[in-house]
Structures are given as structure tokens and as C-alpha cells.
Amino acid sequence: MDELAETNGKMESWKISALAVGGLLGALVGLSGAYLMIRRAEESGERISVNGGDVVRMGVLVFGLLRSVAELGSKK
């Protein structure tokens, strides 16, 4: 029984590590994107304006990226 608990502990450990790394990478990518948008707006002298079409386009791109990442672990 102790071996099973130790094995489950190790499995939980890699899951936590994967979530932490993924969260950190996501935050860095998000901050980088926001920085680039701000810099572009400052260079053009305009305020940032995001319309519904931009949000939908970014959403589709993000879901496509997530689907590709999810398929990395599958063996076909």
C-alpha cells in the first residue's frame, strides 16, 4: 500500500510541475503580447482598440494552439 501511495505522490508531483510551467509560460506570453500592443500603440500615437473581430480571431488562434499542444502527448 505504501508503494502505491508513493507512486501516486510522484504522479501528482509531475502534474503540479506541468501546471506550474504551463501557467508561467502562459503568463509570460500574455505579458509579452500586451507589451507589444502597448508599444505599437505608443509608436503610432493611438490608443489600443480591440474590436469583437479581433477577439474572435485571437480566440480561434489560441484554441488551435491549445489543440496542437494537447496532441503533443498522444501517440498515433
Biopython code that builds the backbone (N, CA, C, O; Angstrom):
import numpy as np
from Bio.PDB.StructureBuilder import StructureBuilder

atoms = [
    (1, "MET", "N", (0.822, -1.198, 0.000)),
    (1, "MET", "CA", (0.000, 0.000, 0.000)),
    (1, "MET", "C", (0.861, 1.255, 0.000)),
    (1, "MET", "O", (0.512, 2.246, -0.643)),
    (2, "ASP", "N", (1.981, 1.223, 0.715)),
    (2, "ASP", "CA", (2.855, 2.388, 0.755)),
    (2, "ASP", "C", (3.467, 2.683, -0.611)),
    (2, "ASP", "O", (3.668, 3.842, -0.974)),
    (3, "GLU", "N", (3.766, 1.611, -1.371)),
    (3, "GLU", "CA", (4.328, 1.811, -2.705)),
    (3, "GLU", "C", (3.321, 2.505, -3.613)),
    (3, "GLU", "O", (3.688, 3.357, -4.423)),
    (4, "LEU", "N", (2.055, 2.138, -3.474)),
    (4, "LEU", "CA", (1.008, 2.760, -4.274)),
    (4, "LEU", "C", (0.879, 4.238, -3.928)),
    (4, "LEU", "O", (0.744, 5.075, -4.821)),
    (5, "ALA", "N", (0.919, 4.562, -2.648)),
    (5, "ALA", "CA", (0.828, 5.957, -2.226)),
    (5, "ALA", "C", (2.029, 6.751, -2.732)),
    (5, "ALA", "O", (1.892, 7.905, -3.138)),
    (6, "GLU", "N", (3.211, 6.123, -2.705)),
    (6, "GLU", "CA", (4.411, 6.810, -3.193)),
    (6, "GLU", "C", (4.331, 7.038, -4.694)),
    (6, "GLU", "O", (4.734, 8.094, -5.181)),
    (7, "THR", "N", (3.819, 6.065, -5.431)),
    (7, "THR", "CA", (3.659, 6.200, -6.875)),
    (7, "THR", "C", (2.661, 7.312, -7.194)),
    (7, "THR", "O", (2.908, 8.126, -8.084)),
    (8, "ASN", "N", (1.536, 7.355, -6.477)),
    (8, "ASN", "CA", (0.550, 8.410, -6.692)),
    (8, "ASN", "C", (1.135, 9.773, -6.361)),
    (8, "ASN", "O", (0.827, 10.756, -7.034)),
    (9, "GLY", "N", (1.972, 9.847, -5.335)),
    (9, "GLY", "CA", (2.625, 11.112, -4.980)),
    (9, "GLY", "C", (3.529, 11.608, -6.087)),
    (9, "GLY", "O", (3.566, 12.803, -6.378)),
    (10, "LYS", "N", (4.260, 10.690, -6.707)),
    (10, "LYS", "CA", (5.140, 11.069, -7.811)),
    (10, "LYS", "C", (4.331, 11.535, -9.008)),
    (10, "LYS", "O", (4.714, 12.487, -9.689)),
    (11, "MET", "N", (3.199, 10.860, -9.269)),
    (11, "MET", "CA", (2.355, 11.263, -10.390)),
    (11, "MET", "C", (1.782, 12.647, -10.144)),
    (11, "MET", "O", (1.735, 13.463, -11.065)),
    (12, "GLU", "N", (1.350, 12.927, -8.941)),
    (12, "GLU", "CA", (0.818, 14.246, -8.620)),
    (12, "GLU", "C", (1.903, 15.299, -8.741)),
    (12, "GLU", "O", (1.626, 16.433, -9.130)),
    (13, "SER", "N", (3.128, 14.937, -8.414)),
    (13, "SER", "CA", (4.241, 15.878, -8.480)),
    (13, "SER", "C", (4.467, 16.357, -9.915)),
    (13, "SER", "O", (4.655, 17.553, -10.140)),
    (14, "TRP", "N", (4.453, 15.446, -10.884)),
    (14, "TRP", "CA", (4.696, 15.875, -12.262)),
    (14, "TRP", "C", (3.524, 16.671, -12.802)),
    (14, "TRP", "O", (3.704, 17.545, -13.649)),
    (15, "LYS", "N", (2.317, 16.374, -12.315)),
    (15, "LYS", "CA", (1.163, 17.149, -12.758)),
    (15, "LYS", "C", (1.258, 18.581, -12.262)),
    (15, "LYS", "O", (0.987, 19.527, -13.002)),
    (16, "ILE", "N", (1.645, 18.731, -11.006)),
    (16, "ILE", "CA", (1.794, 20.075, -10.439)),
    (16, "ILE", "C", (2.890, 20.833, -11.172)),
    (16, "ILE", "O", (2.739, 22.019, -11.466)),
    (17, "SER", "N", (3.989, 20.154, -11.468)),
    (17, "SER", "CA", (5.090, 20.792, -12.201)),
    (17, "SER", "C", (4.642, 21.228, -13.589)),
    (17, "SER", "O", (4.970, 22.328, -14.035)),
    (18, "ALA", "N", (3.892, 20.367, -14.272)),
    (18, "ALA", "CA", (3.415, 20.702, -15.613)),
    (18, "ALA", "C", (2.478, 21.903, -15.575)),
    (18, "ALA", "O", (2.560, 22.785, -16.430)),
    (19, "LEU", "N", (1.591, 21.939, -14.590)),
    (19, "LEU", "CA", (0.678, 23.078, -14.460)),
    (19, "LEU", "C", (1.431, 24.367, -14.140)),
    (19, "LEU", "O", (1.108, 25.429, -14.672)),
    (20, "ALA", "N", (2.429, 24.271, -13.277)),
    (20, "ALA", "CA", (3.206, 25.462, -12.912)),
    (20, "ALA", "C", (3.975, 26.004, -14.114)),
    (20, "ALA", "O", (3.979, 27.209, -14.365)),
    (21, "VAL", "N", (4.624, 25.109, -14.850)),
    (21, "VAL", "CA", (5.388, 25.546, -16.029)),
    (21, "VAL", "C", (4.449, 26.115, -17.082)),
    (21, "VAL", "O", (4.739, 27.154, -17.674)),
    (22, "GLY", "N", (3.329, 25.443, -17.319)),
    (22, "GLY", "CA", (2.363, 25.931, -18.304)),
    (22, "GLY", "C", (1.790, 27.284, -17.917)),
    (22, "GLY", "O", (1.642, 28.167, -18.762)),
    (23, "GLY", "N", (1.468, 27.446, -16.642)),
    (23, "GLY", "CA", (0.943, 28.727, -16.168)),
    (23, "GLY", "C", (1.961, 29.839, -16.306)),
    (23, "GLY", "O", (1.625, 30.952, -16.711)),
    (24, "LEU", "N", (3.203, 29.539, -15.969)),
    (24, "LEU", "CA", (4.263, 30.539, -16.077)),
    (24, "LEU", "C", (4.505, 30.931, -17.533)),
    (24, "LEU", "O", (4.647, 32.114, -17.844)),
    (25, "LEU", "N", (4.550, 29.946, -18.421)),
    (25, "LEU", "CA", (4.737, 30.248, -19.847)),
    (25, "LEU", "C", (3.563, 31.047, -20.404)),
    (25, "LEU", "O", (3.753, 31.984, -21.180)),
    (26, "GLY", "N", (2.349, 30.673, -20.005)),
    (26, "GLY", "CA", (1.172, 31.409, -20.457)),
    (26, "GLY", "C", (1.188, 32.855, -19.993)),
    (26, "GLY", "O", (0.847, 33.764, -20.751)),
    (27, "ALA", "N", (1.587, 33.064, -18.740)),
    (27, "ALA", "CA", (1.668, 34.427, -18.215)),
    (27, "ALA", "C", (2.722, 35.235, -18.961)),
    (27, "ALA", "O", (2.497, 36.402, -19.281)),
    (28, "LEU", "N", (3.868, 34.624, -19.241)),
    (28, "LEU", "CA", (4.929, 35.331, -19.966)),
    (28, "LEU", "C", (4.500, 35.676, -21.386)),
    (28, "LEU", "O", (4.781, 36.771, -21.872)),
    (29, "VAL", "N", (3.829, 34.759, -22.046)),
    (29, "VAL", "CA", (3.355, 35.027, -23.407)),
    (29, "VAL", "C", (2.297, 36.130, -23.392)),
    (29, "VAL", "O", (2.313, 37.018, -24.245)),
    (30, "GLY", "N", (1.383, 36.077, -22.429)),
    (30, "GLY", "CA", (0.360, 37.110, -22.314)),
    (30, "GLY", "C", (0.945, 38.482, -22.034)),
    (30, "GLY", "O", (0.538, 39.472, -22.644)),
    (31, "LEU", "N", (1.891, 38.544, -21.121)),
    (31, "LEU", "CA", (2.547, 39.826, -20.819)),
    (31, "LEU", "C", (3.323, 40.352, -22.020)),
    (31, "LEU", "O", (3.326, 41.553, -22.289)),
    (32, "SER", "N", (3.979, 39.449, -22.736)),
    (32, "SER", "CA", (4.723, 39.869, -23.929)),
    (32, "SER", "C", (3.776, 40.422, -24.983)),
    (32, "SER", "O", (4.071, 41.436, -25.615)),
    (33, "GLY", "N", (2.645, 39.763, -25.175)),
    (33, "GLY", "CA", (1.662, 40.255, -26.143)),
    (33, "GLY", "C", (1.122, 41.618, -25.766)),
    (33, "GLY", "O", (0.980, 42.493, -26.620)),
    (34, "ALA", "N", (0.820, 41.804, -24.485)),
    (34, "ALA", "CA", (0.326, 43.105, -24.023)),
    (34, "ALA", "C", (1.389, 44.186, -24.198)),
    (34, "ALA", "O", (1.080, 45.311, -24.592)),
    (35, "TYR", "N", (2.636, 43.840, -23.903)),
    (35, "TYR", "CA", (3.725, 44.810, -24.078)),
    (35, "TYR", "C", (3.855, 45.228, -25.543)),
    (35, "TYR", "O", (4.022, 46.408, -25.848)),
    (36, "LEU", "N", (3.775, 44.247, -26.447)),
    (36, "LEU", "CA", (3.890, 44.570, -27.874)),
    (36, "LEU", "C", (2.726, 45.445, -28.340)),
    (36, "LEU", "O", (2.925, 46.357, -29.142)),
    (37, "MET", "N", (1.514, 45.177, -27.847)),
    (37, "MET", "CA", (0.363, 46.014, -28.205)),
    (37, "MET", "C", (0.542, 47.439, -27.696)),
    (37, "MET", "O", (0.241, 48.397, -28.408)),
    (38, "ILE", "N", (1.024, 47.579, -26.483)),
    (38, "ILE", "CA", (1.244, 48.907, -25.902)),
    (38, "ILE", "C", (2.317, 49.654, -26.679)),
    (38, "ILE", "O", (2.166, 50.835, -26.991)),
    (39, "ARG", "N", (3.403, 48.952, -26.988)),
    (39, "ARG", "CA", (4.491, 49.595, -27.730)),
    (39, "ARG", "C", (4.027, 50.057, -29.109)),
    (39, "ARG", "O", (4.374, 51.151, -29.555)),
    (40, "ARG", "N", (3.238, 49.214, -29.782)),
    (40, "ARG", "CA", (2.721, 49.587, -31.099)),
    (40, "ARG", "C", (1.810, 50.805, -31.001)),
    (40, "ARG", "O", (1.861, 51.693, -31.852)),
    (41, "ALA", "N", (0.976, 50.847, -29.961)),
    (41, "ALA", "CA", (0.077, 51.981, -29.778)),
    (41, "ALA", "C", (0.856, 53.257, -29.483)),
    (41, "ALA", "O", (0.504, 54.325, -29.983)),
    (42, "GLU", "N", (1.901, 53.157, -28.686)),
    (42, "GLU", "CA", (2.713, 54.337, -28.381)),
    (42, "GLU", "C", (3.435, 54.847, -29.620)),
    (42, "GLU", "O", (3.539, 56.057, -29.820)),
    (43, "GLU", "N", (3.932, 53.944, -30.449)),
    (43, "GLU", "CA", (4.643, 54.353, -31.662)),
    (43, "GLU", "C", (3.715, 55.037, -32.652)),
    (43, "GLU", "O", (4.117, 55.972, -33.345)),
    (44, "SER", "N", (2.482, 54.572, -32.719)),
    (44, "SER", "CA", (1.539, 55.169, -33.668)),
    (44, "SER", "C", (0.802, 56.362, -33.060)),
    (44, "SER", "O", (0.121, 57.098, -33.773)),
    (45, "GLY", "N", (0.934, 56.557, -31.749)),
    (45, "GLY", "CA", (0.281, 57.683, -31.090)),
    (45, "GLY", "C", (-1.212, 57.491, -30.899)),
    (45, "GLY", "O", (-1.939, 58.459, -30.675)),
    (46, "GLU", "N", (-1.676, 56.256, -30.984)),
    (46, "GLU", "CA", (-3.097, 55.974, -30.835)),
    (46, "GLU", "C", (-3.332, 55.116, -29.604)),
    (46, "GLU", "O", (-2.413, 54.485, -29.081)),
    (47, "ARG", "N", (-4.580, 55.104, -29.151)),
    (47, "ARG", "CA", (-4.957, 54.222, -28.038)),
    (47, "ARG", "C", (-5.201, 52.814, -28.569)),
    (47, "ARG", "O", (-5.534, 52.620, -29.738)),
    (48, "ILE", "N", (-5.028, 51.851, -27.693)),
    (48, "ILE", "CA", (-5.300, 50.463, -28.065)),
    (48, "ILE", "C", (-6.803, 50.296, -28.229)),
    (48, "ILE", "O", (-7.579, 50.657, -27.344)),
    (49, "SER", "N", (-7.199, 49.754, -29.348)),
    (49, "SER", "CA", (-8.607, 49.475, -29.551)),
    (49, "SER", "C", (-8.736, 48.066, -30.104)),
    (49, "SER", "O", (-8.163, 47.730, -31.140)),
    (50, "VAL", "N", (-9.496, 47.256, -29.394)),
    (50, "VAL", "CA", (-9.702, 45.863, -29.792)),
    (50, "VAL", "C", (-11.191, 45.680, -30.032)),
    (50, "VAL", "O", (-12.005, 45.928, -29.142)),
    (51, "ASN", "N", (-11.548, 45.245, -31.238)),
    (51, "ASN", "CA", (-12.963, 45.035, -31.539)),
    (51, "ASN", "C", (-13.316, 43.551, -31.436)),
    (51, "ASN", "O", (-12.444, 42.713, -31.208)),
    (52, "GLY", "N", (-14.567, 43.243, -31.600)),
    (52, "GLY", "CA", (-15.044, 41.869, -31.469)),
    (52, "GLY", "C", (-14.390, 40.904, -32.437)),
    (52, "GLY", "O", (-14.109, 39.757, -32.088)),
    (53, "GLY", "N", (-14.148, 41.368, -33.648)),
    (53, "GLY", "CA", (-13.496, 40.522, -34.641)),
    (53, "GLY", "C", (-12.093, 40.124, -34.220)),
    (53, "GLY", "O", (-11.672, 38.986, -34.430)),
    (54, "ASP", "N", (-11.366, 41.072, -33.621)),
    (54, "ASP", "CA", (-10.019, 40.774, -33.126)),
    (54, "ASP", "C", (-10.064, 39.718, -32.023)),
    (54, "ASP", "O", (-9.227, 38.816, -31.981)),
    (55, "VAL", "N", (-11.052, 39.840, -31.129)),
    (55, "VAL", "CA", (-11.175, 38.889, -30.018)),
    (55, "VAL", "C", (-11.492, 37.494, -30.548)),
    (55, "VAL", "O", (-10.915, 36.508, -30.090)),
    (56, "VAL", "N", (-12.408, 37.410, -31.510)),
    (56, "VAL", "CA", (-12.766, 36.113, -32.086)),
    (56, "VAL", "C", (-11.561, 35.506, -32.790)),
    (56, "VAL", "O", (-11.284, 34.318, -32.627)),
    (57, "ARG", "N", (-10.845, 36.301, -33.565)),
    (57, "ARG", "CA", (-9.666, 35.800, -34.284)),
    (57, "ARG", "C", (-8.604, 35.283, -33.320)),
    (57, "ARG", "O", (-8.021, 34.224, -33.549)),
    (58, "MET", "N", (-8.348, 36.027, -32.240)),
    (58, "MET", "CA", (-7.365, 35.586, -31.248)),
    (58, "MET", "C", (-7.843, 34.328, -30.523)),
    (58, "MET", "O", (-7.042, 33.441, -30.227)),
    (59, "GLY", "N", (-9.143, 34.247, -30.237)),
    (59, "GLY", "CA", (-9.689, 33.067, -29.586)),
    (59, "GLY", "C", (-9.503, 31.816, -30.425)),
    (59, "GLY", "O", (-9.126, 30.765, -29.906)),
    (60, "VAL", "N", (-9.765, 31.926, -31.716)),
    (60, "VAL", "CA", (-9.594, 30.789, -32.620)),
    (60, "VAL", "C", (-8.124, 30.375, -32.670)),
    (60, "VAL", "O", (-7.814, 29.184, -32.663)),
    (61, "LEU", "N", (-7.232, 31.341, -32.719)),
    (61, "LEU", "CA", (-5.803, 31.029, -32.736)),
    (61, "LEU", "C", (-5.364, 30.341, -31.452)),
    (61, "LEU", "O", (-4.594, 29.382, -31.492)),
    (62, "VAL", "N", (-5.846, 30.824, -30.318)),
    (62, "VAL", "CA", (-5.474, 30.235, -29.026)),
    (62, "VAL", "C", (-6.002, 28.807, -28.913)),
    (62, "VAL", "O", (-5.277, 27.916, -28.471)),
    (63, "PHE", "N", (-7.261, 28.579, -29.311)),
    (63, "PHE", "CA", (-7.802, 27.227, -29.249)),
    (63, "PHE", "C", (-7.062, 26.284, -30.191)),
    (63, "PHE", "O", (-6.861, 25.116, -29.858)),
    (64, "GLY", "N", (-6.658, 26.766, -31.348)),
    (64, "GLY", "CA", (-5.863, 25.944, -32.260)),
    (64, "GLY", "C", (-4.519, 25.584, -31.650)),
    (64, "GLY", "O", (-4.053, 24.451, -31.776)),
    (65, "LEU", "N", (-3.899, 26.551, -30.990)),
    (65, "LEU", "CA", (-2.620, 26.295, -30.318)),
    (65, "LEU", "C", (-2.801, 25.285, -29.193)),
    (65, "LEU", "O", (-1.995, 24.366, -29.049)),
    (66, "LEU", "N", (-3.854, 25.447, -28.395)),
    (66, "LEU", "CA", (-4.106, 24.510, -27.297)),
    (66, "LEU", "C", (-4.361, 23.097, -27.821)),
    (66, "LEU", "O", (-3.914, 22.116, -27.226)),
    (67, "ARG", "N", (-5.073, 23.002, -28.923)),
    (67, "ARG", "CA", (-5.325, 21.683, -29.518)),
    (67, "ARG", "C", (-4.029, 21.047, -29.983)),
    (67, "ARG", "O", (-3.830, 19.844, -29.811)),
    (68, "SER", "N", (-3.151, 21.837, -30.568)),
    (68, "SER", "CA", (-1.852, 21.309, -31.004)),
    (68, "SER", "C", (-1.010, 20.866, -29.820)),
    (68, "SER", "O", (-0.351, 19.828, -29.883)),
    (69, "VAL", "N", (-1.025, 21.637, -28.747)),
    (69, "VAL", "CA", (-0.269, 21.272, -27.553)),
    (69, "VAL", "C", (-0.831, 19.991, -26.942)),
    (69, "VAL", "O", (-0.070, 19.130, -26.501)),
    (70, "ALA", "N", (-2.146, 19.859, -26.914)),
    (70, "ALA", "CA", (-2.778, 18.661, -26.352)),
    (70, "ALA", "C", (-2.417, 17.413, -27.152)),
    (70, "ALA", "O", (-2.321, 16.322, -26.589)),
    (71, "GLU", "N", (-2.216, 17.565, -28.454)),
    (71, "GLU", "CA", (-1.883, 16.428, -29.300)),
    (71, "GLU", "C", (-0.412, 16.031, -29.208)),
    (71, "GLU", "O", (-0.029, 14.969, -29.698)),
    (72, "LEU", "N", (0.408, 16.866, -28.591)),
    (72, "LEU", "CA", (1.830, 16.539, -28.473)),
    (72, "LEU", "C", (2.049, 15.242, -27.698)),
    (72, "LEU", "O", (2.937, 14.459, -28.036)),
    (73, "GLY", "N", (1.249, 15.015, -26.667)),
    (73, "GLY", "CA", (1.435, 13.843, -25.837)),
    (73, "GLY", "C", (0.808, 12.579, -26.374)),
    (73, "GLY", "O", (1.097, 11.493, -25.874)),
    (74, "SER", "N", (-0.043, 12.688, -27.379)),
    (74, "SER", "CA", (-0.709, 11.483, -27.894)),
    (74, "SER", "C", (0.203, 10.782, -28.902)),
    (74, "SER", "O", (0.918, 11.413, -29.680)),
    (75, "LYS", "N", (0.146, 9.468, -28.852)),
    (75, "LYS", "CA", (0.958, 8.675, -29.773)),
    (75, "LYS", "C", (0.037, 8.037, -30.798)),
    (75, "LYS", "O", (-0.741, 7.140, -30.475)),
    (76, "LYS", "N", (0.130, 8.499, -32.022)),
    (76, "LYS", "CA", (-0.721, 7.973, -33.095)),
    (76, "LYS", "C", (0.094, 7.176, -34.065)),
    (76, "LYS", "O", (-0.445, 6.650, -35.039)),
]
sb = StructureBuilder()
sb.init_structure("model")
sb.init_model(0)
sb.init_chain("A")
sb.init_seg("    ")
for serial, (resi, resn, name, xyz) in enumerate(atoms, 1):
    if name == "N":
        sb.init_residue(resn, " ", resi, " ")
    sb.init_atom(name, np.array(xyz, "f"), 0.0, 1.0, " ", f" {name:<3s}", serial, name[0])
structure = sb.get_structure()
